[in-house]
Amino acid sequence: MARALPVVAVAALAAACSTPDQGPRVTPAPAAPSVSAPVPTASPLTPGSALGPAPDDLREVDWTRAVLPGDFCEIAGTVTLTDSEGRGESKTWGRVHVALLPDLTTYGDVTGDDRDEAAVAVGCDNGGGTAAGQLTFAAVVLTARDGRLYALGTLPTQHESYAEHPPLVSTTKLKPGRATMTELWYRPSDANCCPSGERVSTWTLEAADVLVLSDSKVTS
């Protein structure tokens, strides 16, 4: 995918913010108590546990409403997306907002069973609504087995950026036995729109159907 992709990733989680002018203070009339929706919590997730039902062809899945592992943002258990968004409690950042990056979802046969797996790109932020609030990005590789959805692994960005902005997922390629992700990382002088560094990392599928990082190098 072209270098313009960082704009897609940034736009997926960033929105313009403005502070409206405050008018005169008004004391509202008493209102009937309302019932708040319960705050969603992470579901338990143990190694090898299914994320939910899945068709044999993962291209039929509506990822905007998927249940995904939350480990990429250090969320225990799973995160449920609704209209491409979710919420969770991160062990590092506290309450976070999670978003699907739909234009970066890719497919390919990792397990060698002649059926495609999916690499679903996601990111999380602090809910502030700007690019400066973005915290991390990753691709989650998923497979269907016996009508259920399983994660083969989470591919986080690897590079320690020299700027405050986290690296972006650019592309993820799935081939038999491995997954390769290209990330774009920031030098100190880079604007949020345009990281100038590139790193390519490869994960290898081990016997237990788990992807393990096997190689990672800066290419620019």
Secondary structure as GFF3:
##gff-version 3
##sequence-region A 1 220
A	DSSP	alpha_helix	5	13	.	.	.	ID=ss1
A	DSSP	beta_strand	52	53	.	.	.	ID=ss2
A	DSSP	three_ten_helix	58	60	.	.	.	ID=ss3
A	DSSP	three_ten_helix	63	65	.	.	.	ID=ss4
A	DSSP	beta_strand	67	69	.	.	.	ID=ss5
A	DSSP	three_ten_helix	71	73	.	.	.	ID=ss6
A	DSSP	beta_strand	78	80	.	.	.	ID=ss7
A	DSSP	beta_strand	85	90	.	.	.	ID=ss8
A	DSSP	beta_strand	94	100	.	.	.	ID=ss9
A	DSSP	three_ten_helix	102	104	.	.	.	ID=ss10
A	DSSP	beta_strand	106	108	.	.	.	ID=ss11
A	DSSP	beta_strand	117	125	.	.	.	ID=ss12
A	DSSP	three_ten_helix	131	133	.	.	.	ID=ss13
A	DSSP	beta_strand	134	145	.	.	.	ID=ss14
A	DSSP	beta_strand	148	156	.	.	.	ID=ss15
A	DSSP	beta_strand	168	175	.	.	.	ID=ss16
A	DSSP	beta_strand	178	185	.	.	.	ID=ss17
A	DSSP	beta_strand	197	205	.	.	.	ID=ss18
A	DSSP	beta_strand	211	218	.	.	.	ID=ss19
###
